[in-house]
Amino acid sequence: MAACICAVRCCARLSVSVSARRCSGLSRAHGHFTSQRARRTFIEFFTEQHAHRAVASAPVRPRGDPSLLFVNAGMNQFKPLLLGCADPRSEMTSYRRVVNSQKCVRAGGKHNDLEDVGRDVYHHTFFEMLGNWSFGDYFKVEACAMAWHLLTEVYGIPAERLYVSYFIGDDASGLPPDEETQNIWLSLGVCPDHVLPFGMRDNFWEMGDTGPCGPCTEIHFDHVGNRNAATLVNADCPDVVEIWNLVFMQYNREADGGLHALPQCSVDTGMGLERLVTVLQGKRSNYDTDLFTPILSAIHKCSKAPAYRSQTGQYDGGKVDTAYRVVADHIRTLCVCIADGVYPGMTGAELVLRRILRRALRFSTEVLQAPEGSLASLVPMVAHILGDAYPELHTESDRIMEIININEAQFLSSLKQGRRVIDRTLSKMDKDTIQFPASVAWSLHRNLGFPLDLIELMLEEHCMTLDKYGLEQLIAEHEKLLSPSEGGAEERGLHLDLQSLSELQSRGVLHTDDSPKYSYSLQQDGTYLLALYNGQSLVSEVSEGQRCGIILDKTCFYAEQGGQTHDQGYFCKDGLQDVLFPVEHVHLAGGYVVHNITATETLRTGDQIELHVDETQRLACMVKHTATHILNFALRELLGSGVVQRGSHITADRLRFDFSSKASLSVSQLQELERIIQDIIQENNVVHMQEVPLARAIQIAGLRTVDEVYPDPVRVVSVGVPVSDLLSNHTHKHTSAELCCGTHLLRTGGIRDLVIVSERQTVKGISRIIAVTGDDARQAWEAGLALQEEVESLAVRINTDSAPSLPTTQRLSKEVGQLTDAVESTPIPQWQRRELQTQLKALQRSANTTIRKLEIKEAAAKAKELLSRHSKKAVLVDTLETDSISVVMKTVNQLSEHAPDSLIMLLSHLQPSGRVLCACQVPKGHVAVTASEWALAVCGRLRGNAGGSATVAKGVGTAMDITDLQETIRFAEEFAHIKCQHTQ
């Protein structure tokens, strides 16, 4: 295996001086390190002494990485650099030495510490990862020397308490021992018996199944000291913990499992702030440091529990200290996530955060006995502790508290509902059954957020267990539904890999010039095919039927980015206009635009081809993208500058826009929002677009940005005001101005019309708008008017019928239901949908009231007729003509009022279906037979089913003919008589 070629300088060239230390002897005291000072010292050590660039923490919601629920490591935001696919115009490509403190969440997905939090004193769902990186700059020598100097000289950690590990090699993978790292540590004065070899599991780091990887060296700390703890390293001993991991990325793991040397080596280090502060403050538990003790004190003040004592396991009576740790950890996670725009919800990261919130609430209310609202009251303390490093915690405190309080109220309501479901299920189960159905438990957990362990605790009280096997199957089925499809995996396989990107660069293949995408004309003057990618490597030729990605010297196709979908269209080979190559997908990779196609003819590098963009689809996307900018502006005009964009997606058919909002918009707000947008469309403003330096662009007043890494220079899109005027502050007009790489109209009048066809809260605090434009908007208006006319016509028929009959009213009620479904599913203005839904609900109530009155009237008449034929019978079984089970039930009820000591059953035989409706009632306290038992016997004979209580029951069955029905009536009478005789 080829060795990685890296620029490595010897220790003597470092600007730090590392003196050899003996394993005995104590480090000098360097003063008390608060968590803030420890974090600041780390950043300043690398920026001031070693020329690193300080980079702000990325939000915990991953940027454009669907493989992650949360950012769970410091390297996540640098993955484009490590994979070689960073936008060459972005600031990130200039990174060589970087340092930061990254907010990380490990809950859900591959790295999931949620259930471990609280049980011990070192697991967390949220933590801060201190890290320094080298991208093709320094390597092993400098990384180890800087780390050792910072820990022992700056932080003053005794060297004899530190142990370092290195990679011992792996014969199966063809990887040699990392003797270079071993020798570096020895040269720095680390005792030989503190330099320990470990294998692939502990000392070889991989980003994933494929991608950059390499040996790592870990630094461990012994909390006890005055001993040789070498045997306790990597032995899951809480007294000897890893505090820093230095990863040396020098290989790339290929799809076939093979390893190849990287063209450029990198260093990725990570040290958990919580563990570091525990060491610096002389504690044995992360929760005993100043990152947690103020929160624990605040929890104690608002609870009825004794003070925190730092106990675990059997020594933690009543799990009180476990509850303290759970609440303290989870409130930090909730604050950081909500501040970064991740709100509790029903899918993905939002669902995980919902579970974290509800877990915290359970321990807070049930174990610590804290009153409602206590969890949210901890938010200001978290902001006080972490706000200096992450100021968004201060600005978003009110929003965080509001969301926690709203979700707490919902959870307490869900708990009550869940308990009722459990009690009802238990009451229906056979007394001999000992397992609670998994389907009910999963429904409670998935739909109500009811914790599974709480279900188990409640079942223990009833001497029952949960069907674990069935539950595991349901969970597996759910996870399978959430996993990516085979088609998605196939498409991802055509994304350029790191080796191929490097090969393109080494060949001198220039980045794709995609500026023609902004010219808004078809590119037909010919372009050259520079490279072909078959999903695994670069090739010189592909044959018919082969799926591949092609790279051109220039393209007018828009690659999917900025929320806008990719262009559609086709290629033609020069001279072969009758052979088309449809473009399936277009994406960016490290400055290259990759067009995915399935070859319909042999293609070779160097071929000249013509590009044909689907003009209709492109224009539709331009319309939607410009409309999205106007919608964003209109929302701020309507709701205020506090509105924050939380996502968008633009296709030819519609636009989707997510934004922060406390509640769904009202009818009047939706109407006003559409009015503002229509005014801007009618003004037919010029849409100005200009590339400017990023530093100048972000100074534009009122500029809207989203959480993305922007290229430099960056494209500014402004509606109605030239970008030059915005830059020079020569305008007082309030307008839409955004950083955007998308394609746009030249004037707003091209939108023609816009209708918001949906607006709802996806999770509490985040609303989603879906809108259509142009002809689709006109059709939505027309559909809305048509449905309005139908609702008005139906209202007239319901409200003006002075003598309604039961069949007529039932038919009208059915029409209300059908019209309600149509209003719900048809694309119409959302404000109009809300108005029509309100009207239809009122009409449904009116129809239901009329039906109920008519059924009572009809039942009274039928009961009177039946009583005249069956006066004073002990068992009354007969038929009546009606197609409503409600009428049958009401007639039975009225008969029982007049003959309270009789057993009464009525059957209605529907023609031509042969279906039989059955209802019965027995006197309260009757012991001979129950109503449900009687109905079940009769309907069972009719090949049907029934259910109910001891006094009232109903069911259905099928009678072949009138003879079958008459025999069933005799059976019903005999069954009741026999039961009564047995009890006499």
MARVODO-795083 format. One line per 10 residues: number of its first residue (from 1); their letters; for each residue x, z, y of C-alpha. Coordinates in steps of 0.2 Angstrom, whole numbers, always signed. Example, Ala and Ser with C-alpha at 12.3 -4.5 7.8 and 13.67 -1.06 7.14 Angstrom:
# MARVODO-795083
1 = as = +62:+39:-22 | +68:+36:-5
***
This chain:
# MARVODO-795083
1 = maacicavrc = +0:+0:+0 | +7:-5:+17 | +12:+9:+28 | +3:+11:+45 | +13:+5:+59 | +11:+18:+73 | +21:+22:+89 | +28:+39:+83 | +40:+49:+95 | +51:+63:+88
11 = carlsvsvsa = +47:+81:+93 | +61:+82:+105 | +52:+69:+117 | +37:+81:+118 | +34:+89:+135 | +30:+105:+126 | +44:+117:+119 | +40:+123:+102 | +51:+138:+96 | +53:+142:+78
21 = rrcsglsrah = +44:+158:+73 | +47:+170:+59 | +32:+174:+48 | +33:+192:+53 | +31:+198:+71 | +16:+198:+83 | +12:+185:+96 | +13:+191:+114 | -4:+196:+121 | -11:+183:+133
31 = ghftsqrarr = -25:+192:+141 | -44:+192:+136 | -51:+175:+133 | -69:+174:+137 | -78:+159:+129 | -78:+150:+146 | -59:+153:+148 | -56:+147:+130 | -65:+131:+133 | -57:+128:+150
41 = tfieffteqh = -40:+132:+143 | -42:+119:+129 | -47:+105:+141 | -34:+109:+154 | -20:+110:+141 | -22:+92:+136 | -27:+85:+153 | -13:+94:+163 | +1:+95:+151 | -2:+80:+140
51 = ahravasapv = -10:+67:+151 | -27:+66:+141 | -43:+60:+150 | -57:+73:+150 | -73:+65:+143 | -90:+73:+145 | -99:+78:+130 | -111:+65:+124 | -130:+70:+122 | -134:+77:+105
61 = rprgdpsllf = -146:+62:+102 | -134:+48:+95 | -131:+33:+105 | -137:+18:+95 | -132:+25:+78 | -147:+26:+67 | -137:+33:+53 | -137:+50:+62 | -151:+62:+67 | -140:+72:+78
71 = vnagmnqfkp = -122:+70:+85 | -113:+81:+72 | -95:+79:+76 | -84:+76:+91 | -79:+58:+85 | -97:+52:+85 | -97:+45:+103 | -80:+36:+99 | -86:+27:+83 | -86:+10:+93
81 = lllgcadprs = -67:+13:+97 | -63:+18:+79 | -73:+4:+71 | -66:-9:+84 | -83:-14:+90 | -83:-6:+108 | -88:-18:+122 | -71:-24:+129 | -78:-22:+147 | -83:-4:+144
91 = emtsyrrvvn = -72:+10:+151 | -71:+17:+133 | -59:+2:+128 | -46:+10:+140 | -46:+26:+131 | -29:+31:+124 | -28:+50:+125 | -45:+59:+126 | -50:+77:+126 | -68:+85:+127
101 = sqkcvraggk = -80:+99:+121 | -94:+90:+111 | -111:+97:+108 | -115:+96:+90 | -130:+99:+79 | -129:+101:+60 | -147:+102:+54 | -155:+89:+43 | -146:+74:+35 | -130:+75:+26
111 = hndledvgrd = -123:+89:+36 | -137:+102:+36 | -133:+120:+39 | -151:+126:+43 | -155:+136:+28 | -138:+145:+29 | -140:+151:+47 | -143:+169:+47 | -137:+173:+30 | -119:+175:+35
121 = vyhhtffeml = -110:+177:+52 | -102:+160:+54 | -115:+146:+50 | -124:+138:+65 | -135:+123:+68 | -128:+121:+86 | -109:+123:+89 | -96:+116:+101 | -82:+105:+95 | -66:+105:+105
131 = gnwsfgdyfk = -56:+90:+101 | -42:+79:+106 | -40:+61:+102 | -27:+47:+101 | -32:+29:+100 | -16:+20:+96 | -5:+32:+106 | +3:+47:+98 | +2:+51:+80 | +6:+65:+68
141 = veacamawhl = +22:+73:+76 | +14:+75:+93 | -3:+80:+87 | +4:+94:+76 | +16:+100:+89 | +3:+101:+103 | -9:+110:+92 | +4:+123:+86 | +9:+126:+104 | -8:+129:+111
151 = ltevygipae = -13:+141:+97 | +3:+151:+97 | +10:+150:+114 | -6:+147:+125 | -19:+157:+116 | -6:+169:+109 | -13:+169:+91 | +0:+177:+79 | +9:+163:+69 | +10:+174:+54
161 = rlyvsyfigd = -9:+174:+53 | -10:+155:+53 | -9:+144:+37 | -8:+125:+37 | -13:+113:+24 | -8:+95:+20 | -13:+81:+9 | -5:+81:-8 | -9:+63:-12 | -21:+55:-25
171 = dasglppdee = -14:+44:-39 | -31:+36:-43 | -33:+30:-25 | -14:+25:-24 | -11:+37:-10 | +5:+46:-9 | +8:+64:-3 | +8:+66:+16 | +26:+73:+16 | +28:+68:+34
181 = tqniwlslgv = +15:+81:+39 | +22:+94:+28 | +40:+91:+36 | +33:+92:+53 | +25:+109:+50 | +41:+115:+43 | +51:+108:+58 | +40:+118:+69 | +45:+134:+61 | +30:+137:+50
191 = cpdhvlpfgm = +34:+147:+35 | +36:+137:+19 | +23:+148:+10 | +11:+145:+24 | +11:+126:+22 | -1:+122:+7 | -5:+106:-2 | -23:+101:-6 | -32:+86:-13 | -45:+73:-8
201 = rdnfwemgdt = -59:+85:-6 | -51:+96:+7 | -37:+86:+15 | -43:+68:+15 | -56:+63:+29 | -68:+49:+28 | -81:+43:+41 | -93:+37:+28 | -93:+26:+12 | -84:+13:+22
211 = gpcgpcteih = -73:+13:+38 | -58:+22:+45 | -51:+37:+35 | -35:+46:+32 | -26:+62:+27 | -29:+77:+37 | -21:+94:+40 | -31:+110:+43 | -25:+126:+52 | -33:+142:+44
221 = fdhvgnrnaa = -33:+159:+51 | -32:+176:+42 | -43:+189:+50 | -35:+203:+40 | -17:+200:+43 | -1:+209:+36 | -2:+200:+19 | +0:+183:+11 | -17:+175:+11 | -11:+158:+4
231 = tlvnadcpdv = -22:+159:-11 | -38:+162:+0 | -36:+146:+9 | -50:+134:+5 | -57:+147:-7 | -73:+151:+3 | -67:+167:+8 | -75:+173:+25 | -59:+182:+30 | -48:+166:+29
241 = veiwnlvfmq = -57:+152:+39 | -52:+135:+45 | -51:+134:+64 | -44:+117:+67 | -44:+100:+58 | -32:+86:+63 | -36:+70:+55 | -24:+55:+55 | -34:+39:+53 | -22:+27:+45
251 = ynreadgglh = -33:+18:+32 | -49:+8:+31 | -61:+11:+16 | -68:-6:+11 | -85:-10:+3 | -76:-12:-14 | -68:+5:-12 | -51:-1:-9 | -40:+6:+5 | -30:-5:+18
261 = alpqcsvdtg = -19:+1:+32 | -26:+1:+49 | -19:-11:+62 | -19:+4:+74 | -18:+22:+69 | -28:+36:+78 | -29:+55:+79 | -46:+64:+78 | -45:+83:+79 | -59:+96:+79
271 = mglerlvtvl = -59:+114:+82 | -76:+124:+83 | -76:+134:+99 | -87:+148:+91 | -73:+151:+77 | -59:+150:+90 | -67:+163:+101 | -70:+174:+87 | -51:+174:+83 | -47:+176:+102
281 = qgkrsnydtd = -59:+191:+105 | -53:+200:+89 | -70:+199:+80 | -75:+195:+62 | -91:+187:+66 | -95:+173:+78 | -111:+183:+83 | -100:+197:+90 | -93:+186:+103 | -98:+183:+121
291 = lftpilsaih = -107:+167:+116 | -120:+177:+107 | -120:+196:+111 | -129:+193:+128 | -143:+183:+118 | -144:+197:+105 | -146:+210:+118 | -160:+200:+126 | -169:+198:+109 | -168:+217:+107
301 = kcskapayrs = -176:+220:+124 | -191:+210:+120 | -193:+215:+102 | -198:+231:+92 | -184:+230:+80 | -168:+241:+80 | -153:+235:+89 | -142:+222:+80 | -129:+230:+68 | -120:+214:+61
311 = qtgqydggkv = -126:+217:+43 | -128:+204:+30 | -134:+203:+12 | -140:+220:+4 | -134:+230:+19 | -146:+221:+30 | -162:+231:+27 | -178:+221:+30 | -168:+206:+35 | -167:+212:+53
321 = dtayrvvadh = -150:+206:+57 | -153:+190:+48 | -168:+187:+60 | -157:+191:+75 | -144:+178:+70 | -158:+165:+66 | -166:+167:+83 | -150:+168:+93 | -143:+152:+85 | -159:+142:+85
331 = irtlcvciad = -163:+146:+104 | -146:+138:+108 | -150:+123:+98 | -168:+121:+105 | -161:+122:+123 | -147:+109:+120 | -158:+97:+111 | -173:+98:+123 | -162:+96:+138 | -155:+81:+130
341 = gvypgmtgae = -172:+73:+127 | -175:+78:+109 | -192:+87:+108 | -201:+95:+93 | -211:+81:+84 | -216:+74:+67 | -202:+62:+62 | -183:+61:+62 | -173:+72:+73 | -189:+78:+82
351 = lvlrrilrra = -196:+84:+65 | -180:+94:+61 | -181:+102:+79 | -199:+107:+75 | -193:+116:+59 | -179:+125:+69 | -192:+130:+82 | -204:+137:+69 | -191:+145:+59 | -185:+154:+75
361 = lrfstevlqa = -203:+159:+79 | -207:+166:+61 | -192:+177:+62 | -195:+182:+79 | -214:+187:+77 | -214:+193:+59 | -197:+202:+57 | -192:+207:+75 | -211:+209:+80 | -207:+201:+96
371 = pegslaslvp = -223:+196:+107 | -228:+179:+110 | -218:+170:+123 | -202:+180:+119 | -193:+165:+112 | -195:+155:+128 | -189:+170:+138 | -172:+168:+131 | -169:+151:+139 | -162:+158:+155
381 = mvahilgday = -149:+168:+146 | -143:+153:+136 | -142:+143:+152 | -131:+157:+159 | -119:+156:+145 | -117:+138:+142 | -123:+131:+159 | -106:+129:+167 | -100:+117:+153 | -117:+109:+151
391 = pelhtesdri = -126:+109:+168 | -142:+100:+162 | -147:+117:+154 | -150:+124:+172 | -159:+109:+178 | -170:+108:+162 | -174:+126:+160 | -192:+126:+166 | -196:+111:+155 | -187:+119:+139
401 = meiinineaq = -197:+135:+142 | -213:+126:+144 | -211:+115:+128 | -206:+131:+118 | -221:+140:+123 | -233:+125:+120 | -226:+123:+102 | -227:+142:+99 | -245:+142:+103 | -248:+127:+91
411 = flsslkqgrr = -238:+135:+77 | -247:+151:+78 | -263:+141:+77 | -256:+131:+62 | -252:+148:+53 | -270:+154:+54 | -276:+137:+48 | -263:+136:+34 | -268:+154:+28 | -286:+148:+27
421 = vidrtlskmd = -281:+133:+16 | -271:+143:+4 | -285:+156:+2 | -298:+142:-1 | -287:+134:-13 | -284:+150:-23 | -302:+154:-23 | -306:+137:-32 | -292:+138:-45 | -294:+144:-63
431 = kdtiqfpasv = -290:+163:-64 | -278:+158:-79 | -268:+146:-67 | -252:+154:-61 | -244:+139:-52 | -250:+134:-35 | -252:+115:-33 | -237:+106:-25 | -248:+93:-16 | -257:+107:-6
441 = awslhrnlgf = -240:+115:-2 | -232:+99:+4 | -247:+94:+14 | -246:+111:+23 | -227:+109:+26 | -228:+91:+31 | -244:+91:+42 | -245:+109:+49 | -226:+113:+48 | -230:+128:+37
451 = pldlielmle = -213:+134:+30 | -211:+132:+11 | -203:+149:+9 | -218:+158:+18 | -230:+149:+6 | -220:+156:-8 | -220:+174:-1 | -239:+173:+1 | -241:+167:-17 | -231:+181:-23
461 = ehcmtldkyg = -244:+193:-16 | -256:+184:-27 | -244:+185:-42 | -243:+166:-42 | -228:+154:-40 | -226:+137:-32 | -225:+121:-43 | -207:+118:-38 | -205:+102:-49 | -220:+94:-42
471 = leqliaehek = -214:+98:-24 | -197:+91:-28 | -205:+75:-33 | -215:+74:-17 | -200:+77:-7 | -190:+64:-16 | -204:+51:-13 | -205:+56:+5 | -186:+54:+7 | -187:+37:-2
481 = llspseggae = -200:+31:+11 | -189:+36:+25 | -173:+28:+18 | -168:+10:+24 | -175:-5:+15 | -164:-16:+5 | -167:-30:+18 | -160:-18:+31 | -145:-15:+21 | -142:-34:+18
491 = erglhldlqs = -143:-37:+37 | -131:-23:+41 | -119:-31:+28 | -116:-46:+40 | -110:-35:+54 | -92:-38:+57 | -81:-25:+48 | -65:-17:+56 | -53:-28:+46 | -61:-44:+51
501 = lselqsrgvl = -62:-39:+69 | -44:-35:+69 | -40:-52:+61 | -50:-61:+74 | -40:-52:+88 | -23:-55:+79 | -28:-74:+78 | -30:-74:+97 | -49:-78:+95 | -56:-75:+113
511 = htddspkysy = -71:-65:+115 | -87:-75:+115 | -92:-81:+133 | -111:-77:+133 | -113:-79:+152 | -124:-95:+148 | -138:-83:+142 | -141:-80:+161 | -142:-98:+166 | -160:-99:+159
521 = slqqdgtyll = -157:-117:+152 | -154:-124:+135 | -136:-126:+130 | -134:-143:+123 | -117:-149:+128 | -109:-143:+113 | -99:-127:+108 | -86:-124:+95 | -87:-114:+79 | -72:-102:+80
531 = alyngqslvs = -75:-91:+64 | -86:-88:+49 | -90:-71:+41 | -98:-70:+24 | -102:-52:+24 | -85:-46:+18 | -72:-56:+26 | -68:-71:+37 | -69:-87:+29 | -65:-105:+34
541 = evsegqrcgi = -80:-113:+26 | -98:-109:+20 | -109:-120:+9 | -127:-123:+8 | -138:-108:+5 | -124:-95:+9 | -129:-82:+22 | -116:-79:+35 | -112:-74:+53 | -104:-87:+65
551 = ildktcfyae = -94:-84:+80 | -93:-97:+94 | -82:-99:+109 | -98:-98:+120 | -116:-95:+117 | -133:-95:+127 | -141:-84:+114 | -145:-66:+119 | -138:-53:+107 | -149:-38:+104
561 = qggqthdqgy = -145:-24:+116 | -152:-14:+131 | -169:-12:+122 | -172:-31:+122 | -173:-41:+105 | -162:-55:+101 | -165:-73:+105 | -173:-85:+92 | -168:-103:+90 | -157:-115:+79
571 = fckdglqdvl = -141:-124:+79 | -137:-142:+75 | -120:-149:+69 | -113:-162:+81 | -120:-179:+74 | -132:-171:+62 | -148:-168:+73 | -159:-168:+58 | -150:-153:+50 | -156:-137:+58
581 = fpvehvhlag = -148:-120:+56 | -161:-107:+61 | -154:-91:+69 | -160:-76:+60 | -152:-62:+70 | -139:-61:+85 | -129:-45:+88 | -113:-40:+97 | -97:-34:+89 | -82:-29:+99
591 = gyvvhnitat = -84:-43:+112 | -89:-56:+99 | -107:-62:+98 | -112:-64:+79 | -126:-76:+75 | -133:-73:+57 | -139:-89:+48 | -142:-95:+31 | -132:-112:+30 | -142:-127:+27
601 = etlrtgdqie = -127:-138:+26 | -108:-135:+24 | -101:-127:+40 | -82:-126:+44 | -72:-117:+57 | -69:-130:+71 | -86:-139:+69 | -94:-143:+85 | -112:-138:+86 | -127:-138:+98
611 = lhvdetqrla = -137:-123:+102 | -156:-123:+105 | -164:-107:+111 | -183:-104:+108 | -188:-106:+126 | -205:-99:+124 | -199:-83:+115 | -185:-81:+128 | -196:-83:+143 | -208:-70:+135
621 = cmvkhtathi = -194:-58:+133 | -189:-61:+151 | -207:-57:+157 | -208:-41:+147 | -191:-35:+153 | -194:-37:+171 | -211:-29:+169 | -203:-14:+160 | -192:-12:+176 | -208:-12:+187
631 = lnfalrellg = -217:+0:+175 | -202:+12:+176 | -203:+11:+195 | -222:+13:+196 | -221:+28:+185 | -209:+37:+197 | -220:+32:+212 | -235:+39:+203 | -228:+55:+195 | -212:+58:+205
641 = sgvvqrgshi = -194:+56:+204 | -193:+69:+189 | -199:+55:+177 | -185:+51:+165 | -184:+36:+154 | -183:+41:+135 | -182:+24:+128 | -189:+6:+128 | -191:-9:+117 | -195:-27:+123
651 = tadrlrfdfs = -201:-41:+112 | -210:-57:+115 | -226:-49:+111 | -226:-33:+120 | -216:-20:+129 | -214:-1:+124 | -208:+12:+136 | -205:+30:+133 | -204:+43:+147 | -205:+62:+150
661 = skaslsvsql = -222:+68:+154 | -231:+85:+152 | -247:+77:+146 | -255:+60:+143 | -260:+51:+159 | -278:+53:+165 | -290:+38:+167 | -287:+38:+186 | -268:+39:+184 | -268:+24:+172
671 = qeleriiqdi = -279:+14:+184 | -267:+18:+199 | -252:+14:+188 | -259:-3:+184 | -264:-6:+203 | -246:-2:+208 | -239:-14:+196 | -252:-28:+200 | -247:-26:+219 | -228:-29:+215
681 = iqennvvhmq = -233:-44:+204 | -244:-52:+217 | -230:-49:+230 | -220:-62:+220 | -204:-53:+224 | -187:-60:+221 | -178:-52:+206 | -160:-50:+212 | -146:-49:+199 | -127:-46:+203
691 = evplaraiqi = -112:-39:+194 | -103:-25:+203 | -89:-13:+199 | -97:+2:+190 | -90:+15:+202 | -99:+6:+216 | -115:+3:+207 | -119:+21:+202 | -118:+26:+221 | -134:+15:+224
701 = aglrtvdevy = -148:+27:+230 | -162:+28:+218 | -153:+19:+204 | -161:+21:+187 | -149:+23:+172 | -151:+28:+154 | -139:+37:+142 | -128:+22:+138 | -110:+17:+139 | -110:+4:+153
711 = pdpvrvvsvg = -97:-10:+154 | -87:-12:+170 | -91:-22:+180 | -110:-19:+177 | -125:-29:+181 | -137:-22:+194 | -155:-29:+193 | -165:-26:+209 | -183:-31:+213 | -186:-37:+231
721 = vpvsdllsnh = -170:-31:+239 | -153:-40:+237 | -140:-30:+228 | -128:-32:+242 | -141:-23:+254 | -142:-8:+241 | -123:-7:+241 | -122:-6:+259 | -137:+5:+262 | -145:-8:+274
731 = thkhtsaelc = -162:-6:+267 | -175:+7:+269 | -187:-1:+256 | -190:+9:+240 | -188:-2:+226 | -184:-4:+207 | -165:-4:+204 | -157:-3:+187 | -141:-6:+178 | -146:-19:+165
741 = cgthllrtgg = -139:-32:+154 | -155:-40:+149 | -163:-57:+154 | -176:-56:+169 | -187:-67:+178 | -182:-74:+195 | -198:-68:+203 | -211:-55:+199 | -225:-67:+200 | -220:-75:+183
751 = irdlvivser = -227:-59:+175 | -245:-65:+181 | -254:-50:+174 | -250:-33:+165 | -262:-22:+155 | -257:-5:+147 | -266:-6:+130 | -259:+11:+124 | -253:+27:+131 | -251:+43:+121
761 = qtvkgisrii = -239:+58:+118 | -228:+54:+104 | -221:+72:+105 | -225:+86:+117 | -217:+81:+133 | -214:+62:+129 | -227:+49:+132 | -226:+31:+126 | -234:+16:+135 | -237:-1:+126
771 = avtgddarqa = -241:-15:+138 | -245:-34:+137 | -243:-47:+150 | -249:-65:+154 | -262:-72:+143 | -262:-57:+132 | -266:-46:+147 | -280:-58:+152 | -287:-57:+134 | -286:-38:+134
781 = weaglalqee = -296:-38:+150 | -309:-50:+143 | -310:-40:+127 | -313:-24:+137 | -327:-32:+147 | -335:-38:+131 | -334:-21:+123 | -341:-13:+139 | -356:-24:+138 | -359:-19:+119
791 = veslavrint = -358:-1:+123 | -370:-2:+138 | -382:-12:+127 | -382:+0:+113 | -384:+15:+125 | -400:+6:+132 | -407:+4:+114 | -403:+22:+110 | -409:+30:+126 | -425:+20:+129
801 = dsapslpttq = -433:+21:+112 | -447:+33:+115 | -453:+34:+96 | -438:+31:+86 | -439:+30:+67 | -426:+38:+55 | -420:+21:+48 | -419:+14:+65 | -409:+29:+72 | -398:+29:+57
811 = rlskevgqlt = -394:+10:+60 | -390:+14:+78 | -379:+28:+73 | -369:+17:+61 | -367:+4:+76 | -360:+18:+86 | -347:+21:+73 | -343:+3:+71 | -341:+1:+90 | -330:+16:+90
821 = davestpipq = -318:+8:+78 | -318:-8:+88 | -314:+1:+104 | -300:+11:+95 | -292:-5:+87 | -294:-19:+100 | -281:-22:+113 | -290:-17:+129 | -285:-8:+145 | -281:+10:+140
831 = wqrrelqtql = -291:+18:+154 | -306:+8:+149 | -303:+13:+131 | -304:+31:+136 | -320:+29:+146 | -328:+19:+132 | -323:+33:+119 | -331:+46:+130 | -347:+36:+132 | -348:+33:+113
841 = kalqrsantt = -345:+51:+109 | -360:+55:+119 | -371:+42:+111 | -365:+48:+94 | -371:+66:+98 | -387:+59:+105 | -390:+49:+89 | -385:+63:+77 | -397:+75:+86 | -412:+63:+85
851 = irkleikeaa = -408:+60:+66 | -407:+79:+63 | -424:+81:+71 | -432:+66:+62 | -425:+72:+45 | -432:+90:+48 | -449:+82:+52 | -448:+70:+37 | -443:+85:+26 | -457:+96:+32
861 = akakellsrh = -470:+82:+27 | -462:+79:+10 | -461:+98:+7 | -479:+100:+11 | -484:+86:-1 | -474:+93:-15 | -480:+111:-13 | -498:+104:-15 | -493:+98:-32 | -482:+112:-38
871 = skkavlvdtl = -489:+128:-30 | -481:+144:-37 | -470:+136:-51 | -455:+146:-56 | -445:+130:-59 | -449:+115:-47 | -441:+99:-51 | -447:+82:-44 | -443:+66:-35 | -445:+60:-17
881 = etdsisvvmk = -442:+44:-8 | -427:+44:+4 | -409:+37:+5 | -402:+52:+14 | -395:+66:+5 | -397:+76:+21 | -416:+74:+19 | -416:+79:+1 | -406:+95:+6 | -418:+99:+20
891 = tvnqlsehap = -433:+96:+9 | -426:+108:-4 | -423:+121:+10 | -440:+120:+17 | -448:+121:-1 | -437:+137:-4 | -444:+145:+12 | -462:+143:+6 | -457:+148:-12 | -443:+160:-11
901 = dslimllshl = -443:+165:-29 | -443:+148:-36 | -429:+137:-43 | -430:+120:-34 | -422:+104:-38 | -426:+87:-30 | -420:+70:-35 | -420:+53:-25 | -418:+37:-35 | -411:+23:-25
911 = qpsgrvlcac = -415:+5:-29 | -408:-7:-34 | -392:+2:-36 | -399:+16:-48 | -390:+29:-38 | -398:+46:-39 | -396:+59:-25 | -398:+77:-31 | -400:+94:-22 | -405:+111:-28
921 = qvpkghvavt = -407:+129:-22 | -410:+145:-32 | -415:+162:-25 | -401:+173:-18 | -395:+185:-31 | -402:+176:-45 | -391:+179:-60 | -399:+168:-74 | -391:+152:-67 | -381:+147:-51
931 = asewalavcg = -386:+131:-41 | -369:+123:-43 | -370:+126:-62 | -388:+118:-63 | -383:+103:-52 | -367:+100:-62 | -377:+100:-78 | -390:+88:-72 | -378:+76:-63 | -366:+77:-78
941 = rlrgnaggsa = -380:+70:-88 | -382:+56:-75 | -364:+52:-77 | -360:+59:-60 | -353:+75:-52 | -359:+90:-41 | -353:+105:-32 | -359:+119:-21 | -362:+138:-21 | -372:+150:-31
951 = tvakgvgtam = -387:+147:-21 | -386:+129:-14 | -378:+113:-22 | -379:+94:-21 | -372:+80:-31 | -374:+61:-36 | -377:+52:-52 | -384:+35:-59 | -400:+33:-69 | -401:+17:-79
961 = ditdlqetir = -420:+15:-76 | -436:+25:-73 | -436:+32:-91 | -419:+38:-89 | -424:+47:-73 | -440:+55:-81 | -429:+61:-95 | -417:+69:-83 | -431:+78:-74 | -437:+86:-91
971 = faeefahikc = -419:+90:-95 | -417:+99:-78 | -433:+109:-80 | -428:+114:-98 | -410:+119:-93 | -417:+131:-80 | -430:+138:-91 | -418:+141:-105 | -406:+150:-94 | -419:+161:-87
981 = qhtq = -426:+166:-104 | -408:+171:-110 | -408:+184:-96 | -425:+191:-99
***
